[in-house]
Amino acid sequence: MLGGGPPIRSQTRTRTLNTHSLDQQHATRTVSVPPSIDMVNLLGPRDDFLRILEDQLDADLHVRGGQITLSGPSNEVAKAAEVITELVTILRTGQGLTGETVERVIQMADDPHAPASEILTQNIVSSRGRTVRPKTLNQKRYVDAIDRHTVVFGIGPAGTGKTYLAMAKAVQALQAKEVSRIILTRPAIEAGERLGFLPGTLNDKIDPYLRPLYDALHDMVDADSVPKLLTSGTVEVAPLAYMRGRTLNDAFIILDEAQNTSMEQMKMFLTRLGFGSKVVVTGDITQVDLPGGVKSGLRGVMSILDGVEDIEFCTLTSRDVVRHRLVGRIVAAYDQFESLSEQRRGAK
């Protein structure tokens, strides 16, 4: 009898585990949508958002009145329930849903670090009925880092919102009177074209390089206010060379396209920091457009200042691209191509 005891316990344990495993394989759950939420706002016009949910979630959805029944693998049912709960939370804040928002919430459901509703409802600045807010977890980390640190580097590919969010934080700081001016700068001569060979006045030559900064500014400030801010010097848009020899106090300073600075220019810029100021440096180390032999100041500073107190490096990826969804696919494809090219070069 004693010799038969352990096998019986083992079999019982095995049966329990198998039963538990079966329970994990399939589940059914009903999510009740509060009466205050219009189902059309949740499911989208002509059920557009519902179709996105059905296409991108591995759980079956059945809607009846204010009840959404989910069935399928238990982990997928749990994920679908979380997505619907987050969408309802966003609607409760008064913010409407879009197809892009629904896709972002689904994408974020795999990351437990922050609820999608917390990220997608973090308003930074509003103008003319438009609100600027982070749209991915990495963007939220970037925005939070700007709040916490004096110098922040936002590094990532085009379309990840590096400059746009930095501009929004600058406008927010100005409106809150945390700073008295905004200074926007980027390399001009460093971008591979010699200004002397471009037609027009110096202003005509420099303006195309600075135009993206003007565009972002116009999105966030009333159109009538922009000329006044520029004329008064409250907002200054200038090429990097104009920063030399200055100490910038009580200012929010943004250096854009920093990958096209040399090591000397990056050091010059960072040492312009004055009292009460904040600096955000943005760039894409995969798009360096400097003459051969010139090392990118952005590449260099990543190792030189790594670990220095009150300086933060934030990395954004193709998953954070918030332009047209095709831009994200293009960026990811180029990243994959360049990675394979480096592997081939290393194998030779």
N, C-alpha and C positions, 0 to 999 in steps of 0.2 A: 504493500500500500504506500509505504514511504517513497519507494522508487518511482511510483506512478504520479506522485503529486506535482512535481515541477512541470512535466509535459502538459498536464491539464491546465495549469495556470498560463503556460506559454500559449496554448491554443486559444484560451479565452481572450488573452491580450491581443492575439493576432486578429480574432474576429472583431474585436472592438475597433482596432485600427482600420480594418477593411471597411467596416460600417461607416466610420468617420470619413474615410476617403471617399466613399460613395456620396455622403452628404455634401462633401466639398465640390463634387463634380457637377451637381445640378441644384439650382435654387430658384425660388419664386419669391418676389417681393413687390409690395405695392407702395408707391409713393403718393401721398395725398398733397395736392397743390392747394395752398390757402385760397379761400374764396376771394380775397382781395387781389389776387393775381389773375389777370385776363389770360385765358388759355391761348388766345390768338397771339399775344405778346410773347408767350413762352414757346409755342410751337412754330411761330412765324407765319407770315402771309402765305396762303396756299400750302401750309405745312412745310415750308422750306426748311426750317430749323429741325423739324422732326425727321425729315429725310437725311439731313446731315448726321443726326444722332444714330439713325438706323444704319447708315453707310459706315460710320466710323467706330461704332460700339459693337462688341461681339455678344450682345444680349438682345433678345427679342423685346420690343416695346409694344404694348397695347394700351391705347388711350380710350377711356370711357368717362366722360364728364370731367371731373377734377381729379380722377384717379389714373395713375400711370402704373400698369403692371409690368414688371420686368421678369424675364425668365431666361435661364441659360446657365453657363458655368458660374459657380458661386462668386469667384473673384471678379468676373466680368459684370455680374449683377450688382455687386458692391460698388464697382467703379461707375456704372451707369447711374446708380442711385446718388452717388456723390456728385456727379456731373449735373444732374437735374436739381439737386439741392443748391449747388453753387449758382446755377442759372436763376433760380428763384430768389436767392439772396441778392444777386445783382439787380434784378427787377425791383426788389423791395427798396433799393436805394434811390429809385426814380430814374435809373439809367436804362435806356433801351438796349435791346440785343441786336446784333447783326450776325450774319453768317460767319464773319471772321471771329467775332467774340465767342460764338459757340465752338468753333474749331479750336480756339486758344484754350478754352476751359477743358475740352476733351484732352488736349495735349498736356495740360498741367495736372490732370488727374493722376498721372503716373508719378508725379513728384510730390512727396508728402511734406516738403519743407514749408510751404505757404499755401493757404487756400486761394483758389483763383479769384474769388470774390474780393479778397483783401487786396490783391494785386491790381485787378482791373477797375477798381473803384477809387484808387489813390489819386485824386485830382491834384495837379500841380498848378496849372494856370488856365483861365478861361478867357476867351475873347470872341466876340461876335457869334455867340452860341456854340462855339467849338471848345472842347476841353482837351488839354494835353494830359495824358496819364501813361504810366508804364503799361506795357501789354504782355510782358513775359517776366518770368522769375528773375532772370539775369538783369533785365532792365530795372526791376524793382531794387535789386541789390546795388546797382549802379547809382540810382537816385538816392537810396539810403546812405550810400558811401559819401556822396556829395554833401549830405547833411552833416555827417559825422567827422569828415576829414577836411583839412585845409587844402591839400593838393590831391587831386584824383586823376588817374589816367583811365580813359575809356578806350579799349583796344578791341577792334573787331571789323568785319567786312562792311561794305556799303549797305545801307538800308537798315542797319540795326538800331538806328535812333540815337547814336552817340552824341552827335552835335545838336540834334533837335531837342533832346531831353536836357542837355547842358544849358541850351538857350532858355528853355522853359524854367529851369531852376534859377537862372540869372534874372529873368524877368520877375519871378516870384520874390527873390531876395530884394530887388529894387523896389517892388511894390510894398514889401513889408518894412522898407527903410533899413534893412540889414546892411546894405551897401549904398553908396551915393552915386555910383556909375557902373556901367558895363563896358568892358573893353573886349572886342572881338578881333582876333588876328589870325592870319595864316600865311604861310610862305607864298611868295609870288614869283620872284626870280628863280627860286629853288625848284620850280615845277617843270624844268626842262626847256623852257622858252626864255630867251634873253629879251628883256624888255626893250632894249635898244633897237631891236629889229622888228618890234611891233608898231603899227601906225598909231598916230594920234598923240595927245598930251599924256603926261605921266598918269593923270587920273584915268584917262581912257584905257591905258595899258594895264593898270592895276585892277580896275573895277571888275573885269570878268572873273578874276580869282576870288574876289570878295562877294560876288553876287549870291552864292548859296547862303551866306550869313545874313544878307539883307532879306532873302526870301523867307528864312526861318523867323526873322524878327517881325516881318509883316504879318505872319500867321498868328502871332501872339500879342501884338499891340495894335490898337486902333490905328487905321491908316492915317488919320489926321495927326496923330501924336508922333509918328515916326520922324518926319522932318524936324519937328521941334526938339525932339530928344537928340537928334544928330547935330543940329545947329548949336544947341546949348552945351554940347559935350557930355551930356548925361550918358549917351551911347556913342561909343567911338568904334569905327570899323577901319582897321588900318593893316597894312602889310607888316610882317614880322620885323623887318628892318627898322621900322619906326619905334620899336620898343627899346632900342639900344640906349643906354645911359639914363634910363628913367627908373624911378622907384614908385610903384603903383600902390598907394594906400587906399583903404576903404573902397575897394573895387572888386567886382566879379569878373575875372579874366578868363577867356576861353581861347585856347590855341587849337585851331582845327588843322587837319591834314599834317599832323606833326611828323609823320613818317618821312616827309620831304624836308626836314630840318637836318643840318649837320650836327655833329656832336657839340661843336662850339656854339652854334645857334641855340641848341636846347639848353645848354648851361647858362647862356646869356639870358634867355627868356625866364627860366626858373628863378634866377637871382634878381628878377625885377620885383618879386613878391614883397609887398609892404605890409604895414600893420592893418589889421581889420580886413584883409583881402582874402579871397578864395580863388584857387586856380583849378581849371579843368582842362586837361590835355586830351585831345581825341585823335585817333589815327588808325590806319590799317597797315600793319607791317608787311602784308603781302602785296601792297601796291606802291612800293618805293619807286620814285621817279627821279632819282638823283644821278648826276654824271658818274661814270664808272670810277671806282676807287674811293668814292665818298661814302663813309659809313653813316647810316641813318641814326639821327639823334634819339629817335624813339626806341629803336632796337637797343642802343647802348644804355639808355637810362633804365631799361627794365632790369638789367643786372646791377647797375651802379647803385640805384636807390631802393632795391629790393630789401625790405625789412626795416627801412627808416621810419621812425615814428611819425604819425600824422600824415603819411603818404599811403595811398591805396591804389592798387592796380586792379581794374575790373575788366574781365574778358567777356566779350559777346561773340556768339557764333552764328552760323547760318540759321539755327533754330530761332534766333531772335530777330530775323529780318521781318520788318513790318510794312514793307512796301507791297506791291503786287505779289501774290503768292508765287508767281513764276520766278520772280527775282530770287526768292529763297532757294528754289530748285537750281537756278543758274549758278548761284554762289556755291552751293553744295557740290555741284558737278565740277566746278573749277577747283575747289578744295581737294576733291578726290583725284582729279587729273594731276595736280601739282604734287600731291603725296606720292602717287605712283611714279611720277617723273623723278622725284628725289630718291625713291627706292631703287630705280633703275640706275641712276648715276652712282649710288653707293655700291651697287653690285658690280660695277665695272672696275 
